[in-house]
């Protein structure tokens, strides 16, 4: 079975894949939720292991290790915040400022899982940097570039909703329904886990 997943790069240490929207990054809890990006890749490359995740609704670049040693090396780069990540999103409303930061602590909203919520007492620190790429006054939308400095679950989605600008299509956080959630992982930069060579990959935004 070929995984029907586009690859941006592959060698004996890692691969960079393009995750389509609507596909899980890793298997879900329920038996019917076993189809996911990593299982499709493992059907062809048996040694592929997860390094990081994207939400099911998010599309774009995902890095996978080949073998446990490379998984540990790449995971360490994420933990030490040495991986450059950029996302593109279209949000509801016209954002007034040109750039900014959102620093709001996040925690799982357990009764409403997988939803997250802002919690200043118990939440984990979360920081998102953003800048405006384009404004569409007629459609009442704004295109943003996003940099998650931390990597909390649903961080970009909840941070933008907390500004009053939920991502287009993100009904979980208060947006009107759309064909898809307009969030795409468009850029990934890191060091090769064997050689230390700086690498960067780009995926054009599909919306």
C-alpha positions in Angstrom: 0.0 0.0 0.0 1.5 3.3 -1.1 0.7 6.0 1.5 -0.4 8.6 -1.0 1.5 11.2 1.0 3.8 13.7 -0.7 7.4 13.7 0.6 9.6 16.8 0.5 12.7 15.0 1.5 13.9 11.6 2.6 17.3 10.1 3.6 18.4 7.4 6.2 17.9 9.8 9.1 14.5 11.4 8.6 11.8 12.4 6.1 9.7 15.5 5.7 6.1 14.7 4.7 3.1 16.9 3.6 0.2 16.2 5.9 -3.2 16.7 4.3 -6.0 18.4 6.3 -8.4 16.0 8.0 -5.8 13.2 8.6 -4.6 12.5 12.1 -0.9 12.8 12.8 -0.8 9.7 15.0 -3.4 7.0 15.8 -6.5 8.0 17.8 -7.8 6.2 20.9 -10.7 4.6 19.1 -10.4 1.6 16.7 -11.9 3.6 13.8 -9.3 6.3 14.3 -6.2 4.3 13.4 -5.7 5.8 9.9 -3.0 8.5 10.3 0.0 10.0 8.7 2.6 8.0 10.6 0.9 4.6 9.9 0.6 5.4 6.2 4.3 6.3 6.1 5.2 3.1 8.1 3.4 1.0 5.5 6.3 1.9 3.2 9.1 3.0 5.5 8.9 0.6 8.5 11.4 2.6 10.7 9.5 5.9 10.6 8.8 7.4 14.1 6.9 10.5 15.2 8.8 13.6 16.3 6.0 16.2 16.6 2.4 16.5 15.7 0.0 18.7 13.8 -3.7 18.9 14.6 -6.0 16.8 12.5 -7.5 20.0 10.9 -4.0 21.4 10.0 -2.1 20.7 6.8 1.6 21.1 6.0 5.1 20.0 6.8 5.8 17.3 9.3 9.2 15.9 10.2 9.5 12.1 11.0 12.6 10.3 12.3 13.9 7.0 10.9 14.8 4.9 14.0 14.9 5.7 17.7 18.3 7.3 17.7 17.3 9.9 15.1 13.9 10.4 16.9 15.8 11.3 20.2 18.1 13.7 18.3 15.3 15.5 16.5 13.0 15.5 19.5 15.8 17.2 21.5 15.9 20.0 18.9 12.1 20.6 19.4 12.5 20.5 23.2 15.4 23.0 23.1 13.4 25.3 20.7 16.0 25.0 18.0 13.4 24.2 15.3 12.1 27.1 13.3 8.3 26.7 12.6 6.1 29.1 10.6 2.4 28.7 9.9 0.0 30.6 7.7 -3.6 31.2 8.7 -6.6 33.1 7.5 -8.6 34.5 10.4 -12.0 36.0 10.7 -12.1 39.8 11.0 -9.7 42.5 10.0 -6.7 42.6 12.4 -5.9 46.2 13.3 -2.2 45.9 14.3 0.5 44.8 11.9 2.3 42.4 14.3 2.3 41.3 17.9 2.7 38.5 20.5 0.1 36.5 22.4 1.2 35.2 25.8 -1.7 33.3 27.4 -1.2 30.1 29.5 -3.2 27.1 28.2 -4.6 23.9 29.7 -6.9 21.1 28.5 -10.6 21.8 29.0 -11.2 18.3 30.3 -15.0 18.2 30.1 -14.8 19.4 26.5 -11.7 17.4 25.2 -9.8 17.9 22.9 -10.6 21.6 23.4 -8.1 23.7 25.3 -8.7 26.8 27.4 -6.8 29.8 28.8 -6.1 29.3 32.6 -3.9 31.9 34.3 -3.6 29.8 37.5 -2.9 26.3 36.2 -2.1 26.7 32.5 1.3 26.1 30.9 3.0 29.2 29.4 2.4 29.6 25.7 3.8 32.3 23.4 2.8 33.0 19.8 4.2 35.7 17.5 2.2 36.9 14.5 2.3 39.4 11.7 -0.2 40.4 9.0 0.5 39.2 5.5 -2.7 40.7 3.9 -6.0 42.1 4.8 -9.2 41.5 2.9 -11.7 44.1 4.1 -14.4 42.9 1.6 -14.3 39.3 2.9 -13.7 40.6 6.5 -10.6 38.3 6.8 -6.9 38.7 7.5 -4.0 36.5 6.4 -1.3 36.0 9.1 2.1 34.4 9.5 2.4 32.7 12.8 5.4 31.6 14.9 4.6 29.3 17.8 7.5 29.9 20.2 6.1 27.2 22.5 4.3 24.1 21.2 1.1 23.7 23.2 -1.8 21.7 21.9 -4.2 23.9 19.9 -2.0 26.9 20.8 -2.3 28.9 17.5 -6.1 28.2 17.3 -6.9 29.2 20.8 -4.5 32.2 20.9 -6.1 33.7 17.8 -9.6 33.0 19.0 -8.7 34.8 22.3 -7.9 37.9 20.2 -11.4 37.8 18.8 -10.0 36.5 15.4 -10.7 32.7 15.2 -9.1 30.9 12.3 -11.5 30.5 9.4 -13.4 27.3 9.6 -12.3 26.5 13.2 -15.8 25.9 14.7 -14.3 24.4 17.8 -13.0 27.9 18.7 -16.0 29.9 17.6 -15.5 30.4 13.8 -18.2 30.0 11.2 -18.1 26.7 9.3 -15.9 26.5 6.2 -14.6 23.9 3.8 -11.6 23.5 6.0 -9.7 25.1 8.9 -7.4 27.7 7.3 -4.2 26.7 9.1 -1.1 25.4 7.3 2.4 24.5 8.5 4.4 26.3 5.7 8.0 26.4 6.9 10.3 24.1 8.9 14.0 24.7 9.7 16.3 22.5 11.8 19.7 20.9 11.8 20.4 17.6 10.2 20.6 15.1 13.1 23.7 13.4 11.7 25.7 16.2 10.1 24.4 19.3 11.9 23.8 21.0 8.4 21.1 23.6 8.6 18.1 22.6 6.5 14.8 24.4 5.7 11.7 23.3 3.9 8.8 25.3 2.6 5.2 24.2 1.6 3.1 26.8 -0.3 -0.1 27.6 1.4 -3.0 25.8 -0.3 -5.8 28.4 0.5 
